Amino acid sequence: VQLQASGGGLVQPGGRLRLSCTASGFILDDFAIGWFRQAPGKEREGVSCINISDGSAYYADDSVKGRFIISRDKAKATVYLQMNSLKPEDTAVYYCAADLPEYCSGHGVIPEYDYWGQGTLVTVSS
């Protein structure tokens, strides 16, 4: 199982970025993909997750709901996180991870997934 996260960078407050998580080495349809982030000095926290098979998606909390959109492209084995109206508090290393669909079932986006990609740094600053 390999996950490759990309798309991070420096953006001004109010800007947007799209992160990508490309999977290889497993049948993506059988899994859920989650996005997580870890800010300096803070614990890793969930952002959003999506079940690849049916596209059902969940967001961790109201801080990202309405600003972030998770989606998937099965043909490209890629999950996207479109981040809009970015705020300085969104600054963090963003990770994608994979696990069974029960890890993305509306009961929170918990960073207990088994398979992790490397992070991509998002910095929101003027």
C-alpha positions as CSV (number, residue, x, y, z in Angstrom):
1,V,0.0,0.0,0.0
2,Q,1.4,3.3,-1.1
3,L,0.0,6.8,-0.7
4,Q,1.5,9.9,-2.2
5,A,0.2,13.2,-1.0
6,S,1.0,16.4,-2.9
7,G,-0.3,19.9,-3.6
8,G,0.8,21.8,-0.5
9,G,2.4,25.2,-0.6
10,L,2.3,28.7,0.6
11,V,-1.0,30.6,0.1
12,Q,-2.4,33.8,1.4
13,P,-5.4,33.9,3.8
14,G,-8.6,33.6,1.8
15,G,-6.8,31.6,-0.9
16,R,-7.3,28.0,-2.1
17,L,-5.3,24.9,-2.6
18,R,-6.1,21.4,-3.9
19,L,-4.3,18.5,-2.3
20,S,-4.0,15.2,-4.0
21,C,-3.6,11.7,-2.6
22,T,-2.6,9.1,-5.2
23,A,-2.8,5.4,-4.2
24,S,-1.1,2.4,-5.5
25,G,-0.5,-1.2,-4.5
26,F,-4.0,-2.0,-3.4
27,I,-7.6,-2.0,-4.6
28,L,-8.7,1.5,-3.8
29,D,-12.4,0.6,-4.0
30,D,-12.2,-1.5,-0.9
31,F,-10.9,1.3,1.2
32,A,-11.7,4.7,2.7
33,I,-9.2,7.6,2.4
34,G,-8.9,10.1,5.1
35,W,-7.1,13.5,5.3
36,F,-5.5,14.5,8.5
37,R,-3.3,17.4,9.6
38,Q,-0.8,18.2,12.2
39,A,0.1,21.8,13.1
40,P,3.3,22.6,14.9
41,G,3.1,21.6,18.6
42,K,-0.3,20.0,18.2
43,E,-1.6,16.5,17.8
44,R,-2.6,15.1,14.5
45,E,-6.3,15.6,13.8
46,G,-8.8,14.4,11.3
47,V,-10.0,16.7,8.5
48,S,-12.2,14.6,6.2
49,C,-12.7,11.1,4.8
50,I,-14.4,9.5,1.9
51,N,-15.4,5.9,1.1
52,I,-14.1,5.2,-2.4
53,S,-16.8,2.7,-3.3
54,D,-19.9,4.9,-2.9
55,G,-18.3,8.4,-2.4
56,S,-19.9,9.0,1.0
57,A,-17.9,11.7,2.7
58,Y,-17.6,13.1,6.2
59,Y,-15.9,16.2,7.7
60,A,-14.3,16.3,11.1
61,D,-16.0,19.5,12.3
62,D,-17.5,22.8,11.5
63,S,-14.1,24.4,11.1
64,V,-13.6,22.8,7.7
65,K,-17.2,22.0,6.7
66,G,-18.3,24.3,4.0
67,R,-14.7,25.4,3.1
68,F,-13.1,22.0,2.3
69,I,-14.4,19.5,-0.2
70,I,-13.2,15.9,-0.5
71,S,-13.7,14.0,-3.7
72,R,-12.3,11.0,-5.5
73,D,-11.4,10.0,-9.0
74,K,-11.4,6.2,-9.2
75,A,-9.8,6.1,-12.6
76,K,-6.9,8.0,-11.4
77,A,-6.8,6.3,-8.0
78,T,-6.7,9.7,-6.5
79,V,-8.5,11.5,-3.7
80,Y,-8.6,15.3,-3.6
81,L,-9.0,17.8,-0.8
82,Q,-10.1,21.2,-2.2
83,M,-9.4,23.8,0.4
84,N,-11.1,27.2,0.0
85,S,-11.1,30.3,2.1
86,L,-8.0,29.2,3.8
87,K,-7.1,30.6,7.2
88,P,-3.8,30.9,9.1
89,E,-5.1,28.2,11.5
90,D,-5.2,25.8,8.6
91,T,-1.4,25.8,8.5
92,A,-0.2,22.3,9.0
93,V,1.3,19.2,7.5
94,Y,-1.5,17.4,5.7
95,Y,-1.5,13.6,5.5
96,C,-3.6,11.1,3.7
97,A,-4.3,7.7,5.0
98,A,-6.2,4.5,4.0
99,D,-8.1,1.9,5.9
100,L,-11.3,-0.1,5.8
101,P,-14.6,1.7,5.1
102,E,-15.8,1.4,8.7
103,Y,-13.1,4.0,9.6
104,C,-15.2,6.5,7.5
105,S,-18.7,6.0,8.6
106,G,-19.8,9.2,10.2
107,H,-18.4,8.6,13.6
108,G,-15.6,11.1,13.4
109,V,-12.4,11.2,11.4
110,I,-10.0,9.5,13.8
111,P,-6.2,9.3,13.0
112,E,-6.1,5.5,13.6
113,Y,-5.8,4.5,10.0
114,D,-3.3,1.8,9.2
115,Y,-1.7,3.1,6.0
116,W,-0.2,6.5,5.8
117,G,1.4,8.6,3.1
118,Q,4.1,11.2,3.6
119,G,2.8,14.7,4.5
120,T,2.5,17.8,2.4
121,L,3.0,21.2,4.0
122,V,0.3,23.8,3.8
123,T,1.2,27.3,5.0
124,V,-1.4,30.0,5.1
125,S,0.3,33.4,5.6
126,S,0.4,36.9,4.2
